[in-house]
Amino acid sequence: MPQSTLAILEDGDLRLRAPHKNDVNARYALGNTPEIQHMFGVHFDACEPITQDSAQAWVNLQLATPNLWIIELEGRLIGNVFLHTINMQDRRASLALGILDPDILGQGYGTRVLHMVLHHAFDVIGLHRLSLRVLDYNTRAIATYKKVGFVQEGVEREAALVGGDRHDDVLMGLIASEYEGRAA
């Protein structure tokens, strides 16, 4: 679905919306926290401070990515979440979530965002299955995915090279009928 028709999803103080070209200053204000970037596969030594140009490039990428929502907490940009590799014949897709604000990690916002997107994917779009991949050392994300019902389906051994070290990608999946947060 094109960005212009992307549904706005809301849950109290959380809102998922399409990206806007004026998100640059909000992305710039978040900076590039090395610990967060490391969870995305960027080595600490390769994490560079954010610039206006890199914030603009990030926003441009968001605008060009179909099925991507900006996550807002009380009107403030805190990350993104998107469905990709959507296959409507098989009714499956992959999911990616990125919380960029270090001050809100561990407070349950990722779990809430996932419930919003899972409901939309399963009950609105009609997908049957969602999958994702996460670096093996990103234990916080793995725990969050398990909390909403994802199960580990496999490991792609030494699939990621992060700063000269090889890491496994954990492959996880969730079937619509197994999602406990699904509408009856």
N, C-alpha and C positions, 0 to 999 in steps of 0.2 A: 504494500500500500504506500503511495507517495506520502511525503512528509505533510503535504497540505491537508490530507484527509486522516492523518494519524489521530486516533482518539486521545482525548485528554483523560487521564485516570487520576482519581483523587481519593485520598484516605486521610481525613483530618488535616494535619499540618503538612502532609506529603502530597506532592502533585507531580505527575509525569506528563510532560508536554513535548511538543516538537521543538527542536532547536531553533533559535533565532540568530540572525546576524549580529544582534547587539549583545550576545552572550560573551563577547571577548573580554570585557573588563571583569566580569564575574569569574571567568576561567583564570584570568591573570591573577586575581586576588587570591585564588586557592594555591597558587604556586605549584611546585613539583616536590612533594615530600618524598625523600629517598625511600623510606620504608614502604610507602604506598606504591611507588613506581617499581620497587623490587617485586612486589606481589604480582605485577603485570609482566615480569620478566626482564626488567631493566636492572642491570647490576648497579650497585651503589656508586661505583667509580664512573659510571656512564650517565648518571642522573645529573642533568644540567639545570641550572636555575631557569625558570620560565621567563620569557621575554614577551613583549607585545606581539612580535611576529609569530612566535611559537603558539601563543594563545589564539591568534587569528587563524593559524594553520589548523589548530585543534577544532575550532568552531567550523571552519570550512569542511573538515572531514566529517563532523557531525551532520552538517547540512547535506552532505553528499551521500550519507549512509541511510538507506531505507529502513523503516521500522525501528528507528532509534528515538528514545525518549530522553530528554534532559530531566534529571531528578532535582526537584526543588523541595527544600525544607523551609517552611514559613516564608516562601517567596525567594529564597536564596539558593543558587545553583550549588549542588553538592556532588554531582556525578552524572552518570548516564547508564542506561540499560537498553539492550536491543536484541531483537530476534533477527537471526540471519540464516542463510542457507535454507530458506523456507521451501518446502516441497509440498504443494497442496495435493498432489496425487496421492502421496503416502501420508499426508497430513502430519508432517513432522517439521521441526526446525531446531536450530541451535540457539542458545541464549548466552549473553555475556553481560556482566554487571560490573561497574566500576564506581566505587565511592572514593571521591578525591579529597574530602575534608577530613583531616586526621582527628579533629575535635569531636566528631560524631561516631567514630568507629566503636564497635562493641556496645552500642545502645539499641540495637534491634531494628534500625532503619533499613538495613539490607534485607532482612527477613520480611518486613512490611512491603518493600518494593517488589520482592519476589512474589509475594501473594497477589499483589495487584496485577503483575504481568502474567502470572500463571492463570489467574481467573480469566483475563482477557484472551490469552492464547487458547485455553481449553474451551471456555464457555461462549466466547464471542466469535473468535476466528474459527473454532472447531478443530483445532489441532488434536492429534492423538498422542503425540510424543514430543518431548523436548529433551535435548541433550546439551552437554557442555563439557568443557575441558578446563582444568585448573592445575596450576603447578603444585607438585607434591608438598612443597614447604608452605603453601598458603593454607595453613590449618584453620584459620578463622573463617575463610570462605568455604572450605570443605564442610566445616561444622554448620554453617548457615545453610548451605545447600541440603545437607542431610536433614536439618530441622524442618524444612518445608516438604520433604519427601523424596528428594533425589537419592538414588542409590549408586554406589560405585559399580560400574559394569566392566571396568578394565583399567589397565595401565599401559600407556605407551611409553615404554622404557627409554630413558635417556633421550627424550624427544626435544628437550629444550636446552639450549646452550646459554647460560647466564654467567657472564663474566669469566668465561673459561671453564666453568663447571657444568657438567651434564646433570639435568634433573628430569624426573619422570613427569608426564602429564597424566593426571587422574581423569578418567573418562566416566562421566556420570549421566544418568538418564532418569526420566520420570514419565510414566504413562498416565494419561488423563484419568483413567478409572482408579488409579492408585493415589491420586491427589486428594487428601482429606479435606482441603479447603474448598473443594469444588462444589458449586451450587448443585442442589439435589434436582 
